């Protein structure tokens, strides 16, 4: 007989996202008593199914769906399949969504409210899961985490909440030039999104949208390309993979190795050896 599945819970916080609370869990027999959250609950079901009562109705969230709850709404939670359910949950506060709308200069009289509760949205499910893993683990830069958080939450709100129309990003060529200079000068210790935006006198999310419109990439992806270009030059000049990784702010040598091979199809050591006849 196989080993019975065990319930697992991992709770964490993302300090660079305003202390955002995150939960990764596998529940089988656990039952949530009626309770409320002072902020939102955004759950992405990875496996199994959960049943819960919310706003006087029974809801069923199965694998591949998103369950959203507005603040201060009483709800329950229990298994809807024999294997229970596995999910990842974000718990943003109302002020975080209000700040996001303010950065985009969207008029609002209060925090946005989600329509309905369970949504089947295949693309968004995959994007939310990727974001949750990114925030739960520490390899990504603060710049990437902060930018991706804003972009994904805006996508969620635009699809499933009541929002006014979003105006197109403007063109701010001097801001983009200045931001590129700042990023290029700090490849090893890149600034946060807030720091970049402050340096060019724009709100963080407005800056991120302007930068993407001008370059075709979000700031962290543009930074990644510059880092890899510089890594290639340093390796060609005889730098070791470990030394290059440390110099350019990669989490470790394997982090450099993964990104370098994805971009160029060859490992850093092999590239160094081929360019200069140096040992890998």
DANORQUI-V535838 format. One record per pair of residues at least 12 apart in sequence whose C-alpha atoms are under 6 Angstrom apart, sorted by the first residue. I is the first residue (numbers start at 1). J is the second residue. D is the distance in whole Angstrom. If there is no record, write none. Layout:
I|J|D ; I|J|D
This chain:
7|26|5 ; 7|27|5 ; 8|25|5 ; 8|26|5 ; 9|24|6 ; 9|25|4 ; 10|23|6 ; 10|24|5 ; 11|23|5 ; 20|92|6 ; 21|91|5 ; 22|89|6 ; 22|90|5 ; 23|88|6 ; 23|89|5 ; 24|88|5 ; 25|86|6 ; 25|87|6 ; 26|85|6 ; 26|86|4 ; 27|84|6 ; 27|85|6 ; 28|84|4 ; 31|77|6 ; 31|78|5 ; 32|76|5 ; 32|77|5 ; 33|76|6 ; 34|75|5 ; 34|76|5 ; 35|74|5 ; 35|75|6 ; 36|72|5 ; 36|73|5 ; 36|74|5 ; 37|71|6 ; 37|72|5 ; 38|71|5 ; 38|72|5 ; 39|71|5 ; 39|92|6 ; 39|93|4 ; 39|94|6 ; 40|69|6 ; 40|70|5 ; 40|71|5 ; 40|91|5 ; 40|92|6 ; 41|68|6 ; 41|69|5 ; 41|90|6 ; 41|91|5 ; 42|67|6 ; 42|68|5 ; 42|89|5 ; 42|90|5 ; 43|66|6 ; 43|67|5 ; 43|88|6 ; 43|89|4 ; 44|66|5 ; 44|87|5 ; 44|88|5 ; 45|63|5 ; 45|64|6 ; 45|65|6 ; 45|87|4 ; 46|63|5 ; 46|86|5 ; 46|87|5 ; 47|63|5 ; 47|85|6 ; 47|86|5 ; 48|63|6 ; 48|84|6 ; 48|85|4 ; 49|61|6 ; 49|62|4 ; 49|80|5 ; 49|81|6 ; 49|85|5 ; 50|78|6 ; 50|79|5 ; 50|80|5 ; 50|85|6 ; 51|77|6 ; 51|78|5 ; 51|79|6 ; 51|80|5 ; 52|76|5 ; 52|77|4 ; 53|75|5 ; 53|76|5 ; 54|75|5 ; 65|119|6 ; 65|120|5 ; 66|118|6 ; 66|119|5 ; 67|117|5 ; 67|118|4 ; 68|117|5 ; 94|111|6 ; 98|111|5 ; 103|203|5 ; 103|205|6 ; 104|206|6 ; 113|161|6 ; 114|160|6 ; 114|161|4 ; 115|160|6 ; 115|161|5 ; 142|192|6 ; 143|192|5 ; 143|193|5 ; 143|220|6 ; 144|220|5 ; 169|209|6 ; 169|210|5 ; 175|200|5 ; 176|211|6 ; 187|248|6 ; 188|247|6 ; 188|248|4 ; 188|249|4 ; 235|272|5 ; 236|272|6 ; 236|275|6
